[in-house]
Amino acid sequence: MSKLRVLIVDDSSVMRKIVERSLRQAGLDLGEVLEASNGAEALAEVNKGKFDLILSDINMPAMDGLEFLRGLAGVESAKGVPVVMITTEGSEARVVEALSVGAKGYIRKPFTPEQVKERVAPLLGGGQ
């Protein structure tokens, strides 16, 4: 399988780096990893090209993760791309809402590389 093109969306630059490091520690074959600090920036990146995986926070300024998910629905290059929410969100209702608008899974912060692999690998065909 070719190297993965991944988009990490979080308003914290430190958290974006932690997510990338966790993906690498989980053994995923990462190629290009792009970052966005909110949903609006993420939508702009998705409109420029296709990703194999998107990981997004829920709570962000400008455009939150749920608005981002709703916006992805109208982007042809995003069809079939798994989106996993990474969040401190304690409310089960917000997680259920994310899943109902297109997220394929979620990871609660703080997390381990093993938890990331557990949630992400099956979405990539498990062949990672």
C-alpha positions as CSV (number, residue, x, y, z in Angstrom):
1,M,0.0,0.0,0.0
2,S,1.2,3.5,-0.7
3,K,2.1,5.9,2.0
4,L,-0.9,7.6,3.6
5,R,-1.9,11.2,3.0
6,V,-3.3,12.5,6.3
7,L,-4.9,15.7,7.5
8,I,-4.8,16.6,11.2
9,V,-7.2,19.3,12.3
10,D,-6.8,20.8,15.8
11,D,-6.5,24.4,17.0
12,S,-3.5,23.4,19.1
13,S,-0.2,23.0,17.2
14,V,1.2,20.9,20.0
15,M,-1.8,18.5,19.8
16,R,-1.4,18.2,16.0
17,K,2.2,17.1,16.5
18,I,1.2,14.7,19.3
19,V,-1.4,13.1,16.9
20,E,1.2,12.8,14.1
21,R,3.7,11.3,16.5
22,S,1.1,8.8,17.7
23,L,0.2,7.8,14.2
24,R,3.9,7.1,13.5
25,Q,4.3,5.2,16.8
26,A,1.2,3.2,15.9
27,G,3.2,2.0,12.8
28,L,1.1,3.7,10.2
29,D,3.0,4.2,6.9
30,L,2.6,8.0,6.7
31,G,3.5,10.0,3.6
32,E,2.3,13.6,3.5
33,V,0.8,14.9,6.8
34,L,-0.9,18.2,6.5
35,E,-2.3,20.3,9.3
36,A,-5.2,22.8,9.8
37,S,-6.0,24.8,12.9
38,N,-9.8,24.8,12.3
39,G,-12.5,23.4,10.1
40,A,-12.4,26.2,7.5
41,E,-8.7,25.6,6.9
42,A,-9.3,21.9,6.8
43,L,-12.0,22.3,4.1
44,A,-9.7,24.4,2.1
45,E,-7.1,21.6,2.2
46,V,-9.6,18.9,1.3
47,N,-10.7,21.0,-1.7
48,K,-7.1,21.0,-2.9
49,G,-6.7,17.2,-2.9
50,K,-7.7,13.8,-1.6
51,F,-6.7,12.4,1.8
52,D,-6.6,8.8,3.0
53,L,-7.5,9.7,6.6
54,I,-8.6,12.8,8.5
55,L,-8.3,13.3,12.2
56,S,-10.2,16.2,13.7
57,D,-10.8,17.9,17.0
58,I,-14.4,18.8,17.8
59,N,-14.0,22.0,19.7
60,M,-12.2,24.6,17.6
61,P,-12.7,28.3,16.8
62,A,-13.9,29.7,13.4
63,M,-15.4,26.3,12.4
64,D,-15.7,23.4,14.8
65,G,-15.3,19.7,14.0
66,L,-19.0,19.1,13.6
67,E,-19.4,22.0,11.1
68,F,-16.3,20.7,9.3
69,L,-18.0,17.2,9.0
70,R,-21.1,18.8,7.6
71,G,-19.0,20.8,5.1
72,L,-17.2,17.6,4.0
73,A,-20.5,16.1,2.8
74,G,-20.5,18.4,-0.2
75,V,-16.8,17.8,-1.2
76,E,-16.4,15.1,-3.9
77,S,-12.8,14.3,-3.0
78,A,-13.8,13.6,0.6
79,K,-16.3,10.8,-0.3
80,G,-15.2,7.6,1.4
81,V,-12.4,9.3,3.4
82,P,-12.6,8.1,7.0
83,V,-12.7,10.9,9.6
84,V,-11.9,10.2,13.2
85,M,-12.7,12.7,15.8
86,I,-10.0,13.3,18.5
87,T,-11.6,15.2,21.4
88,T,-11.7,16.0,25.1
89,E,-15.4,16.3,24.6
90,G,-17.0,14.5,27.6
91,S,-20.6,14.7,26.3
92,E,-21.7,11.5,24.7
93,A,-24.3,13.5,22.8
94,R,-21.6,15.4,20.9
95,V,-19.8,12.2,20.0
96,V,-23.0,10.6,18.8
97,E,-23.7,13.8,16.8
98,A,-20.3,13.5,15.2
99,L,-20.9,9.9,14.3
100,S,-24.3,10.8,12.9
101,V,-22.9,13.5,10.5
102,G,-20.1,11.3,9.1
103,A,-17.3,10.5,11.6
104,K,-16.2,6.9,11.4
105,G,-14.9,6.9,15.0
106,Y,-13.5,8.9,17.8
107,I,-10.6,8.9,20.2
108,R,-10.8,10.7,23.6
109,K,-7.8,12.8,24.7
110,P,-5.5,11.9,26.3
111,F,-4.8,8.9,24.2
112,T,-2.0,6.4,23.5
113,P,-0.5,5.3,20.1
114,E,-2.2,1.9,20.7
115,Q,-5.6,3.5,21.0
116,V,-4.9,5.5,17.8
117,K,-4.0,2.3,16.0
118,E,-7.0,0.5,17.4
119,R,-9.4,3.1,16.0
120,V,-7.6,4.0,12.7
121,A,-6.2,0.7,11.3
122,P,-9.6,-0.9,10.7
123,L,-10.7,2.1,8.7
124,L,-7.6,1.8,6.5
125,G,-8.4,-1.9,5.7
126,G,-6.3,-3.1,8.6
127,G,-3.3,-3.5,6.3
128,Q,-1.2,-0.8,8.0
